[in-house]
Amino acid sequence: MKEWTHKEWLKEKNTSQVTAFYLYTPMCGTCQVTTKMLDIVRELLPDLNIGKANLNYVQEIAKLYEVESVPCLILTEDGLVKEKIYAFHSVPFIYEKLKGVDAKRHAW
């Protein structure tokens, strides 16, 4: 996953039909595990438009999108937030969530 700034995130979400934006903090143990799970899923869905950001450097996003905690995965369609995921149960769970997003992207 590529690190996105707030500006890059806005560009991606407004120019792509479907995006996923992963927010984390480096000292969060759950975030470290989730990052590894997302890396695995990313290998399985290489065409999915997904970026990540350390929430410490994009705090305005937390306020704008009312992010309640980290880790957080924001899914958008046509520039609008469709879902925020906070519980990353397993690799298959994340895969199914992102596979659905990826399928919508290819359907358009």
N, C-alpha and C positions, 0 to 999 in steps of 0.2 A: 504494500500500500504506500502511496505517495503522501508525504506530509503536505497539507493544504493550509494556506493562510485564510483569513476570513474573506479576503478579496477573491482568492482562487475558488473557495467554496461557493460564493455567490455566482461567479462566472459558470462554474460547473452545473449548479442546480438550475440556473436560468437558461442554459444552452443545451442541456441534455434532457432527454425525456424522463430518465430515471437515474437517480444517484443514491449513494449510501455514504454517509459521513460518520466516521467513528471518532468519538471524543473520549479521551483518557487522561489520566495523570500518571506520571512516571513512578510515584511512590505507592500507587495503589496495587496491591497484590492481585486482586480480582481482575484489574485491567491487564496485568501482565499475562495472566492465563487466557483472558479473552483475546488478546492480541495474537497469541499463538494459535488459538482456535480459528480466528479470522484469516490468518495466514494460510492455514490448511484449506479453508473454504475458498479463499482467493485462488488457490491453485486449481481447484475444481471448476471455478467460474471465472476464467481469465478475462472475459470481455465485460464483466460488470464494472461500471464506473464507480469506484469506491476510493475515498481518501480518508485521511486521519489527521487529527490535530491534538496537541497537548492543550487541554482546556485552560491551563495557566496562561497561555499566550493568546487565547481567543475568548476571553471572558465575556465579551459582548455577545457572543453566540449563545452562551448560557442564559443570558438575560433575554435576548430576542426570542429564543425558542423554548424558554422556560425549562431548561434542562435541570432535572431534579437531583441527579447523581451521576457518577461515573462508575463503570463504563456506560456509555450511551451510544446507540447507533440510530442515526436519524435517516429515515428513508423518505425520499421525495419522488413525486411524479409531476411532471410539467411545472416544476418550480415550487410546488406546494408540499408541505410536510404531510405525509400520509400516516406515518407511524414512528414512534420512538421506542426503541427496545432497550430495556435496562437489565433484563435477566437473560443470561446466555447459558442455557441449560447444558448444551452439549454441541459438538460439531454437527451431528445430524439436524438438530433443531435450527441452528444458524443456517446451515446449508438449505434447508427447506424454505426458510424465510427469504433468503437471498435468491434462491432459485426461482421463487415466485416473482420477485422483482425483475430478475433477469429475463424471465419468460415474457413479462409485460413489455420490456424494452424491445425484444425481438419481434413481438407481435405488431408493433407500430411501424 
